[in-house]
Amino acid sequence: MSEKPVKSILFVCLGNICRSPLAEGVFRAVLSERGLDGEYTIDSAGTGGWHAGSAPDPRSIAVAAEHGIDITAQQARKVVARDFERFDLILGMDRSNVDDLRALAPAGSGERVELFIGPAVGGPQDVPDPYYGGEDGFAAVYRMIRDASEALADRLAARASAPFSGQASSTM
């Protein structure tokens, strides 16, 4: 992540029905818990569009609800070129998503794309797709997303308190 202030974040997975809507909901909850409602533009999308218009997977809805988070109003959508202008940070749930996003990114926009789970939680790590598994996979993914969301909020808070130098940093 560059040192440019981040005010908009897009979470991306394959179909935008399991991981990325959960990440959107969890990160919104983390921001709310920290008194930062409305401080960031948050959304989610998929690299594929076959679920466009669909609600999140019922298992994502259920695991979110178990933790007091309502993601039922979300609708799946596909990443579009405008997203690379609209969002300061685009977070792929796994390395394949990141590769697809970088291939889609217009020239000069690829630096906005990162793997969601990174150095702040012990190093780059994929959030596994729980779609073909059971509910226990969704619970494990929720925990990963919650931890990564806390780390992301900490990163953003640290950046907000640091003076903007205009130079990229490899420590974030």
N, C-alpha and C positions, 0 to 999 in steps of 0.2 A: 504494500500500500504506500503510495507516495505521501508526502507531507501536506498535500492540498487538503483543505478541510473536507470531510465527508459528511454530507447531509442527506444522501439518498443511497439506499442499498437494495439490490435485487438478489434474491435467493433463487437458485436455479437447480433443478434436477431434470430427469429425463422427460417425464410426462406431466409434471406439476400437479400430482394428486397425492403423493405420499410424503416425501422428504421436504421439498421446498415450501409447501403450504404450512407444514408443521414448523419449519424454521421461521417462516414469516410470523406465525402466531406466537411462538415462543419468544422470539426477539422482541415483538411488541410488548409482551408481558414483562420481560426483563426491563425494557425501557420504562414501562409504567411503574414498576416497583421502585425504580430509581428517580421517579418524578420527572421523567423526560417525555411524557406523552406529547405528541405533536412536534417534537424537535427534529425528527427525521422522516423522510418519505421512505416507506418500506413496501415492498411488493414481492411477488414470486412469479416464476414462469417456468416453462419446460423447453428443452431443446427440440422436442417433438410436439406436434400439434394435434395428435389423434384424440386427446382428451379435452380439447378446447371447449369451454362452456360447462364442463362437468364440475361437480362438487368434489372436494377432497375424498380420498378413500375413506370408507366408514371406519376403518381401523385407525387411521390418523385422527379422525374426528374423535373417536373414543379415547385414545390415549391423551389427546389434548384436554378433553373434558375431565378426565381423571385428575388433571392438574389445574383445573379451573380456567382453562383457556378455550374459547369458542372460535373455531375456524369454519363453522358451517356456512358463512356468507361468502367465502372465497370461491372463485371460479377459475378453473384451469385456463391457461393461455400459453401461447408459444412466444418465445423470445422474438422480438422484431428489431430491425436496425436502429430504430429510434431509442431503444433501451440503452444503447451505448452512448447516447448523448444525454439521456435523462438521468442516468444513475452514475454516481461517483464511484461506487464499488459494486461489482457483480461477483457473487460468490457461488461457485459450482460445488455441488455436494460430493462429487467424486472427480477423479482425474479425467475420466472420459468426458464428463460434462465440461470441465475446464478446457480440454482440447477442442471440443465442439464449439464452445463459446469463442475461443481465440480464432478459430477458422471463420466464424461468422462476423467477427468484429471488423468494423471499418478501419482503415489505416490509422494508426495512432491511438486506437482505443483499447488495444489488447492489454495495456498496463492496468486497466480497471478490473481485469478478471483475475480472481484468486481462488484457490481451494479454500472452502469454508473452514475446515479444521486445519490449523497451521501451527506455527511455532509456539503460540501462546498456550497451547494445551499439550505440549510435548513433541510437536513435529507434525509434518504433513500427514494427514490421514483421511481416507475416504469414509464418507457416511454410507454404509451399505444400503442397497435398495431392498426394503423389506417386503416388497409387493408380493413375491411368490412364497413368502414364508407365513408363519403364524403370528399371533398377537404378541408373542414374546419378542419377536424381531422389532416390532413397532415400539415396544417398551424400551428396548436397548437403544434404538435410534433416538427416541425422545431424550434419553439421558445424555447421549452424545451431543445432541443439538442444544440441550439446556446448558451443558458445560461450555460448549463453543460459543453460545450466545452470551454467557457471562463474560468469557474472555474477550469477545468482540466489544462488548460494552465497556470493559476496562480499557481496551486499546483506544477506543474512540474518546473516552474521558481523558486519557493521558495525552492524546493528540490535541484535544481541545484546550488543554492547559499549557501546551508547549507553544512557543512563538513560531510562527510560520516563516521558514527560511527560503522557501521556493526550491529547495533541493530535495531530491528523493532520499529516502532513508531505507537502509536494508535491515534495520532493527525492528521494524514493525511487520 
